[in-house]
């Protein structure tokens, strides 16, 4: 058996000095430590590598020279009213190590606790305390300092864990009372994506199978989806606590769990057999997508895959003269496959006709902006590619036109040529100045609509 220690949370542990009976004795060199408050961590380790929990104690290194410390106060968490006051009769000698500080045991707080999964697989909570210090020198000048530490002597096994088995859904429960926690668990493999949110402002924490916190959202963050990519395989634990919302006595945890490779949606379900069509899919893991194949009465292999992000991809197929019917889709990824049954319906092609509409405010103040909303509808059942869209802007004086912002539906994806987002009077190649009428401006975009 040996004793190992470190100072201020260093990963490197030093073996202690000598064993005297049942006590270990060692001298600690503080010459290279900064003045002030420090944490000493230590543990016992057997020859086979089995170790005890890490214990913590605290000490103060007094300033070298100067007035020296004459008094220090300390208290735990928010319990300042019960602070302990230590007055020193004389200024402490430089580099002297003040006696290790005795600290009281405090209960576990829902707002600040330490989570671990033990070697027996049991999830455990431990008290995590804030140790506050106030130092006073001979001139009564005060210096405040705070450190957190885990008190492994105060522990509690996590129980009443509700398992989450679906990939998407909601878990309803009574709102936890003060200093209580609702616990949930879910299984995940490496690469899965998990997102959670609460129906009311609260604190949400997610811990990995090894006990590491992988997500934390509080207040307004907790009511919007937030999550992580699983880096470990096993059981993840979700803690919901410290609810600040007051609109209900019940609260719900919404969750969304995507496999490492997943397809959860698409923008087109029906296509015509008159030529090419592009389908945009949403899901997970598309950066590792290698091919997409449709199987039914015919076999169709995608001839173009455009990966916008890990969660979105557009895939082009040639449906020309393909037999009508329902087709399944097989997505081949780097390390696996995903099959979507009844993915697309192929029907007889309908002619592509596009309707357009413009909506805008009829009146607006001078020197202000006006928004013109252009809506285009493809009435066919095939993707319309490279559709010229002439846009005319009329103004009596081109000097009155300071800038034109072009933005809208899938602008960054749907245009074959890169269209600048901001048009100024130093017009880009995609903007043509019309000569027929003074002040007329015309530019064309080339897009596709499914």
Secondary structure, DSSP 8 states (H G I E B T S, - for coil): -EEEEEETT-S--EE--EEETTEEE-----TTS-SEEEEEEEEEE-TTS-B---EEEEEEE--SSSS-EEEEEEEETT-GGG-EEEE-SS---TT-B-----------BTTBEEEEE-TTS-EEEEEEEEEEEEEEETT--EEEEEEEEEEEEEEEE---EEE--SSEEEEEEE---TT-EEEEEEEE-TT-EEEEEESSSEEEEEE-TTS-EEEEEEEGGGGS-EEEE--S-EEEEEEEE-----S-SEEEEEEEEE-SSEEEEES-SEEESSSEEEEEEEEE-GGGEEEEEEESSSEEE-SEEEEEETTEEEEEEE-TT---EEEEEEEEETTEEEEEEEEEEEE------EEEEEE--S---TTS----EEEEEE-SSS-EEEEEEEEEE--S-GGG--EEE---TTHHHH-SS---SEEESS--TTEEE-SSSTT-EEEEEEEEE-
